[in-house]
């Protein structure tokens, strides 16, 4: 007979999370989850108080994006739960494995005006891959396992585990074996599927015969852990690779076959796409930004779409061939189907591959004056250039929503295959930079630098206290233009100079604010100081470094476009 041990539901929950091998957790407790918090203390789980639950979800998201392990966040009922929504939608749209433990009211008293009670399940349901409510304490082991299984299978995503007060505080004689779990669902992808053999063979035939094939890589490449596989595939058959913002690092940006970002902002990729005769789309949803508001890819050439979520295939365009399956396994099968002809394909495409290299070199030469600009205030292109020069190969660059991600997506170069660039493009919410840097630092995969705007930093500045409390080392660059820069730039484009409404901020010294919070603060006002500040941030330890970087106040220069041309917009366009 198996040994039993009477304990609270909260302790069983903590033990089950430990058995799943979770990493750091963030939360802000309330009465409903107190037994869980007490058990986390006694069991030595890495749980930390967050100052805002949304930031806890963002930190968990960044940690999970880099490690593949399930990010964990918790919140009390009502405002704690509803504060998670933005972070959950980021994880849902980006395919991030996450479990959010949410307290709920005592079931005996529900819907009798309990303090902070709300229809939280209805509000959280559209923001999560699945919502699981625990109605019987003895089902906790089963339902926790279910939460991790859903979070890590198929296209990963966030799962809400709703735990009523009486379940968390209640006692039950749990079977000791129930609190041990299989190790299969600790990280994504927990399960892998492969495309149908016939579809793979048909796709291989199209790629073999193409003179100018091209790969369009999205964030699904990283969800699958397929970057090195894709880089080998592209190199074996001399196929150029363009990427989305989340797909950056699908192959190293320094690889001669890398064509850079495609879509709304691009270097050479959109032109190559126009001239291609076969497109292989891998792990990419082909959304608005990637397709330049659904005007790309051009029609008239075969399109092969390799995607883990069947519902995404055909959503924005109908491919000629659908490969339903895991990106890594699909690429391996394609490679096997084409490798007997690899030498011939590479030989035939040698000039094509060289053309990619030559075009990229010509692009770099054409924008060199902006990349090395001595303008005061600092030009964003100069910042990205100094990051390319100053960050080591294993660095992680976290990019906040809006223009920080766009500038980084266009100009930052990863130096190896893998997720070295971490933007929050699932929901493109501003305010991700600081908590994202916290989660990235806890992932411990290399030095972390983040870029955020002053508007995004204002939203989350209080989390510097959390980062300092945890002794985290990272550098966050606050792009200080005393404005909600993206909005102001769009107002400039749409309505002309001076037609700005509710887009200006007061001038603030964020380096001084950082020092007041016990962190390292550096203010940079001249481009020649940027490299030294980045180096100082990388060398500092024991607390975050905030670089308050004063950049151009000219709205015409705020949007990405190192050739002085901003994105084309029309009245009525919504630019995300």
C-alpha positions, 0 to 999 in steps of 0.5 A: 500500500502506497504511503499517504501524507495529509497536507494542504492543497497548497503544499501539494501544489508546491510539491507538484511544481517542484517535481516538474523541475520548474525554474524561478517563479514570480508572484504577489500573494494573497490569502487564497494562496498562503498555504502554497507560499508557505510550502514554497518557503519550506521546500526552497522553491525559487519564488520571488515577490514581483511588484506588478503581476503583468511583469511577473508574466513577462519575466516568466515569458522571457525565461521560458522563451530562452530555456524552453522550460515552463515559465511559472507565475502566480497571482491572487484572485481578482486584480492579481488575476486580471493583471496577468492578461497582457502577459498571458496574451503575449505568451499565447500569441508567441507560443510560450510554455507557461503555467499561471497559478491563480487563486480564487474565492472560497467555493462555499461563499462564491458569488456573495460579494466576496472581496475582490471576486470577479468573473476572472475565468471568463476574462482569462479564458481568451488569454490562455491556451486552456483554463483549468479549475480545480474543483476537487482537492484529490484531483490536484496531481492530475490537473497540474500534470494536465496543465504542464502537458497542454503548456508544452505540447503542439504549439506551446502556450500559457495555461491558467490553473485556477485554485479556489481558497478552500482547495488551497487551504484544505487537507487531503491524504495524498498518495506519495506516488501521486506527487511524483510526475513524469519528466516529459512535460518540463519543457517544450516541445514535449512531443514532436510530430512529423509531416506526411512523407508524401508531402515532404517528398513533394516539397523536396522536389519543388526545392530541388528544382528551384534556382532561387529558393528562399526560406522565410523563418519565424519564431516557431524555429526557436520554439522547436529548437530548430535553429542549428538544424535550419542553418545546416539545411540552408548551408547544405543546399545554398538557400538564403534565409530571411527572418521575422523579428522573432525568427532572428537567429534562425541562422546567424545574422553573420552567416553569408546566407542570411538575408535579414528581416523581411516584411515591413522593414527589410534590408535586402530580403523583400527584393530577394523574395520578389525574385525567388522561384520557391519559398519555404516558410518555416514556423511563421504565422505570416502576420501583418508585420511579416507580410507588410500588411498582407502584400507579401509574399508575392504571388506566382511562385510555389509556397511551402508552409511548415507549421506545427499548428494546422489552423495557421496554415492558410490563414493569410495565404493558401500555400501550394504545399502544407507540411503539418509538423514540428519545424526541426523534424520537418527540416530533418526529413526535408534534408534527408529527402534532398541530400543525395543531390546536395552537391549539385544544388549547391553548385548550381546556386553558387552565384545566387548565394554569392549575390546575397552576400554582395547585396548585403555588403552593398546595403551595409556600405549604403547605410554606413554613414547612419550606423557610424553617425556622430549626430547629437542627440544619438541616432538609433542606428548608431546605438544598434551599430555599437551593440553589434560591435560590443556584445559577445556571441552569447549575448541576449538582446531583449527588445521592448515592444514598438520601435525598440523591437523594430530597430533591433529586428532591422539592425541587430546581428546575432553571431550564432544560430539560436535565440539571441534576440528576444522581442515581445512580438506575440502582443507587442506590448510596451513595458516588456524590456525590464521584466523581460531582462529579468527573466532572461538574466535568470535563464543564465544563458549569457550576458543580457542587454535590453532596449526599452523606450522611456514610455515603456520604462515608466510603466515598469520602473518599480521592478528595478527594486525586484531586480536589485533584490534578486542581485541580477546582472543585466544592462537596460538601455532606456531610449530617452526621446522624451516622448511616446516615440512611436506614436509621435513618429506616426502622428508626424507621418500622418498629420505633419510637423507639430501635429502631436497629441498626448505623445510627449513626456517630461524630460527625466534623468533615468540614470539618477532614478536608477541610482536612487533605487540602488542600481548602477545608472549611466547617462549618455548624451554623445554617440562616442560615449555609447560603446564605453557605457555598454562595456561598463554595463557588461562589466558591472555585477550585483545589480542592474545597470540603466543606461539613460541614452538621450536620442533624437527628438526629431519624430521624422527620425524615430521610426526604423529606416537607416536610409532616412525613409520611414515606413509607408503609412496611409490614413486609416492604417494601424501600425503595431 
